[in-house]
Amino acid sequence: MNNKQFLNELSGKCGISADKCAQHVGTLVNVMEKLWQNGDTVSLSGFGVLEVRKRNERVSVNPTTGVRMLVPPKIALTYKPSSILKEKLK
């Protein structure tokens, strides 16, 4: 499902226009981005937890050549689904 299909499905369920729905989803994403930039965690009941984690620097080995490389630290967005969602997907 792409973005347009998602917005059409959501707007149909909410009973609002697709444009208004796109504005609401855009606002939601912008608020979550600002929270993640501040280092906060976003927890959505029944969906899961989205948080920014810092990945440490590590050494990796190329399996074909055997060359060791240093992978720099990075920041990654992680998602942990809620137990309710896990049960629904089983």
C-alpha positions as CSV (number, residue, x, y, z in Angstrom):
1,M,0.0,0.0,0.0
2,N,1.4,3.3,-1.0
3,N,0.8,6.7,0.6
4,K,-2.1,7.7,-1.7
5,Q,-3.9,4.4,-1.1
6,F,-3.3,4.7,2.7
7,L,-4.7,8.2,2.7
8,N,-7.8,7.2,0.7
9,E,-8.5,4.3,3.0
10,L,-8.0,6.4,6.1
11,S,-10.2,9.3,4.8
12,G,-12.9,6.8,4.0
13,K,-12.9,5.4,7.5
14,C,-12.9,8.8,9.1
15,G,-15.4,10.3,6.7
16,I,-13.3,13.3,5.7
17,S,-11.8,14.4,2.4
18,A,-8.5,12.9,1.3
19,D,-6.9,16.4,1.3
20,K,-7.9,17.1,4.9
21,C,-6.8,13.6,5.9
22,A,-3.3,14.3,4.3
23,Q,-3.0,17.5,6.3
24,H,-3.8,15.7,9.6
25,V,-1.3,12.9,8.8
26,G,1.3,15.5,7.8
27,T,0.8,17.3,11.1
28,L,1.1,14.0,13.0
29,V,4.4,13.2,11.3
30,N,5.8,16.7,11.9
31,V,5.0,16.5,15.6
32,M,6.6,13.1,15.9
33,E,9.7,14.4,14.1
34,K,10.1,17.2,16.6
35,L,9.7,14.8,19.5
36,W,12.4,12.5,18.1
37,Q,14.7,15.4,17.5
38,N,14.4,16.2,21.2
39,G,15.2,12.6,22.1
40,D,11.6,11.8,23.2
41,T,9.9,8.5,22.7
42,V,6.5,8.2,21.0
43,S,4.2,5.5,22.4
44,L,1.0,4.8,20.6
45,S,-1.4,2.6,22.6
46,G,-2.3,-0.5,20.7
47,F,0.4,0.2,18.1
48,G,3.8,0.3,19.7
49,V,6.7,2.4,20.7
50,L,8.9,4.5,18.3
51,E,12.1,5.9,19.6
52,V,15.5,7.2,18.5
53,R,18.5,5.2,19.5
54,K,22.2,5.8,19.1
55,R,24.1,2.9,17.6
56,N,27.6,2.6,18.8
57,E,30.7,2.4,16.7
58,R,31.6,-1.1,15.7
59,V,34.0,-3.2,13.7
60,S,32.6,-5.1,10.7
61,V,34.2,-7.7,8.5
62,N,33.5,-8.0,4.8
63,P,32.8,-11.7,4.3
64,T,34.2,-11.9,0.7
65,T,37.5,-10.1,1.2
66,G,38.0,-10.5,5.0
67,V,38.7,-6.8,5.3
68,R,37.8,-5.3,8.7
69,M,36.0,-1.9,8.5
70,L,35.1,0.6,11.2
71,V,31.4,1.4,11.1
72,P,30.8,4.9,12.5
73,P,28.2,5.5,15.2
74,K,24.7,6.5,13.9
75,I,21.3,7.4,15.1
76,A,18.4,5.1,14.1
77,L,14.7,5.1,14.6
78,T,13.4,1.9,16.1
79,Y,10.0,0.4,16.5
80,K,8.7,-2.1,19.0
81,P,5.2,-3.3,18.4
82,S,2.7,-3.6,21.3
83,S,1.7,-7.0,22.6
84,I,-1.9,-6.2,21.5
85,L,-0.8,-5.7,17.9
86,K,1.4,-8.8,18.0
87,E,-1.6,-10.9,19.1
88,K,-3.8,-9.5,16.3
89,L,-1.2,-10.4,13.7
90,K,-0.8,-14.0,14.8
